[in-house]
Amino acid sequence: MTPRTVATAFRVVAVAEAFSWVGLLIGMFIKYVPETTELGVKIFGPIHGGIFVAYVVVALVAARVLRWSAGTTLLALVASVPPLATIWFERRATRTGALPSSEAVAA
């Protein structure tokens, strides 16, 4: 795997994980506040779970291929727990150089 492929995969999965969190949170709101249906949780629960697992796997692959420090790797894994934190980590990793930008990888 090339650094460019890994960086792109990480970005895609990080954003997908955040969006699946949003879907699950909306589903939980509808289930528990107006108490109308739990369909949102039944749909977004498994989707979020699958994308969560994919994020963890891709983060570990990225850590190995991009040679992240233990601290950066741990931060990437911890970012998978709070809602939308994967996007924050992706932006931070790009800013600090842990996750190469598209232009940097192409050069």
WOSUL-V720616 format. One record per residue. N is the residue number from 0. RES is the residue in one letter. NEAR is the number of other ideal C-beta (glycine too) atoms within 12 Angstrom. Layout:
n=N res=RES near=NEAR
n=N res=RES near=NEAR
This chain:
n=0 res=M near=15
n=1 res=T near=15
n=2 res=P near=26
n=3 res=R near=22
n=4 res=T near=19
n=5 res=V near=29
n=6 res=A near=33
n=7 res=T near=26
n=8 res=A near=27
n=9 res=F near=44
n=10 res=R near=30
n=11 res=V near=22
n=12 res=V near=34
n=13 res=A near=37
n=14 res=V near=25
n=15 res=A near=27
n=16 res=E near=42
n=17 res=A near=30
n=18 res=F near=23
n=19 res=S near=32
n=20 res=W near=31
n=21 res=V near=23
n=22 res=G near=27
n=23 res=L near=30
n=24 res=L near=23
n=25 res=I near=24
n=26 res=G near=26
n=27 res=M near=25
n=28 res=F near=19
n=29 res=I near=21
n=30 res=K near=21
n=31 res=Y near=15
n=32 res=V near=13
n=33 res=P near=12
n=34 res=E near=10
n=35 res=T near=13
n=36 res=T near=17
n=37 res=E near=18
n=38 res=L near=15
n=39 res=G near=26
n=40 res=V near=23
n=41 res=K near=18
n=42 res=I near=20
n=43 res=F near=28
n=44 res=G near=23
n=45 res=P near=17
n=46 res=I near=23
n=47 res=H near=32
n=48 res=G near=21
n=49 res=G near=18
n=50 res=I near=29
n=51 res=F near=30
n=52 res=V near=19
n=53 res=A near=25
n=54 res=Y near=38
n=55 res=V near=26
n=56 res=V near=22
n=57 res=V near=35
n=58 res=A near=38
n=59 res=L near=24
n=60 res=V near=25
n=61 res=A near=38
n=62 res=A near=27
n=63 res=R near=19
n=64 res=V near=25
n=65 res=L near=33
n=66 res=R near=17
n=67 res=W near=29
n=68 res=S near=15
n=69 res=A near=12
n=70 res=G near=14
n=71 res=T near=26
n=72 res=T near=27
n=73 res=L near=17
n=74 res=L near=26
n=75 res=A near=38
n=76 res=L near=26
n=77 res=V near=18
n=78 res=A near=31
n=79 res=S near=37
n=80 res=V near=19
n=81 res=P near=17
n=82 res=P near=22
n=83 res=L near=22
n=84 res=A near=23
n=85 res=T near=40
n=86 res=I near=27
n=87 res=W near=22
n=88 res=F near=37
n=89 res=E near=36
n=90 res=R near=20
n=91 res=R near=19
n=92 res=A near=32
n=93 res=T near=25
n=94 res=R near=14
n=95 res=T near=19
n=96 res=G near=18
n=97 res=A near=30
n=98 res=L near=37
n=99 res=P near=29
n=100 res=S near=21
n=101 res=S near=15
n=102 res=E near=10
n=103 res=A near=16
n=104 res=V near=21
n=105 res=A near=12
n=106 res=A near=9
